[in-house]
Amino acid sequence: MLFEYTRRHGVRSPVTDAPTFRVGKLARANTGDQTRADISHLIDRSYNYHSPRELHWHLAERLGLAPTAMKLHDATAA
C-alpha cells in the first residue's frame, strides 16, 4: 500500500535540537483500481515528526499494517 504526504515546517525539537516537520496532507496514492483517498483525518497533524521513518511507523501502527506492507512517499520532495 502506497501513501503520500506533504510536509509543513515544524519546530526544533526541544529534546534533540533537530528540525521537525508536520504533515500537511496524507493520502493513499493512486494504485491501479483504487482512487486517491485523503486520510489526513486519521493522524494528528499538529504532531512534530523527527523523520519520515517515524511517520512511517506511526502510520503503520495507526492503520494496523506491518511497516513492510506499506510505502511512504514525500510528495513535497518531488
Wavefront OBJ file of the C-alpha trace (Angstrom):
o trace
v 0.000 0.000 0.000
v 1.443 3.382 -1.004
v 0.818 6.615 0.889
v 1.871 10.147 0.004
v 2.290 13.054 2.370
v 3.183 16.719 2.132
v 5.359 18.403 4.724
v 4.771 21.562 6.651
v 7.503 23.189 8.685
v 7.660 22.154 12.304
v 9.750 23.442 15.152
v 13.140 22.462 16.500
v 12.879 19.539 18.867
v 13.441 20.614 22.470
v 14.960 17.175 23.162
v 17.325 16.678 20.213
v 17.529 20.249 18.826
v 16.851 18.741 15.392
v 14.370 20.165 12.876
v 10.956 18.515 12.756
v 8.058 18.595 10.317
v 4.303 18.329 10.418
v 2.112 16.535 7.905
v 0.146 18.904 5.701
v -1.815 16.238 3.849
v -1.781 12.460 3.882
v -3.359 10.375 1.122
v -3.466 6.831 -0.131
v -1.834 7.050 -3.549
v -3.499 6.047 -6.798
v -2.856 2.376 -7.422
v -4.496 0.590 -10.312
v -8.138 0.172 -9.358
v -8.069 2.335 -6.210
v -8.606 6.072 -6.332
v -6.654 8.581 -4.303
v -8.184 8.930 -0.839
v -7.383 11.702 1.638
v -6.775 10.127 5.040
v -5.330 13.181 6.813
v -8.011 12.915 9.462
v -6.541 9.627 10.732
v -3.443 11.243 12.248
v -2.698 14.201 14.483
v -1.386 16.777 12.017
v -0.119 19.005 14.832
v 2.468 16.382 15.855
v 6.087 17.237 15.055
v 7.753 14.252 13.365
v 11.513 13.893 13.578
v 11.843 11.808 10.416
v 9.876 10.166 7.609
v 10.711 6.850 9.287
v 8.875 7.938 12.438
v 5.843 8.877 10.327
v 6.044 5.528 8.520
v 5.962 3.557 11.790
v 3.254 5.767 13.284
v 1.044 5.340 10.219
v 1.587 1.571 10.104
v 0.592 1.305 13.750
v -2.437 3.556 13.274
v -3.691 1.553 10.281
v -2.855 -1.843 11.767
v -0.408 -2.684 8.976
v 3.031 -4.202 9.086
v 5.587 -1.479 8.284
v 6.907 -3.662 5.467
v 3.430 -3.829 3.887
v 3.356 -0.122 3.126
v 5.466 2.555 1.479
v 5.525 6.246 2.208
v 6.380 8.926 -0.350
v 7.150 12.587 0.371
v 5.173 14.434 -2.321
v 6.824 17.691 -1.232
v 10.238 16.461 -2.381
v 9.017 15.613 -5.892
l 1 2 3 4 5 6 7 8 9 10 11 12 13 14 15 16 17 18 19 20 21 22 23 24 25 26 27 28 29 30 31 32 33 34 35 36 37 38 39 40 41 42 43 44 45 46 47 48 49 50 51 52 53 54 55 56 57 58 59 60 61 62 63 64 65 66 67 68 69 70 71 72 73 74 75 76 77 78
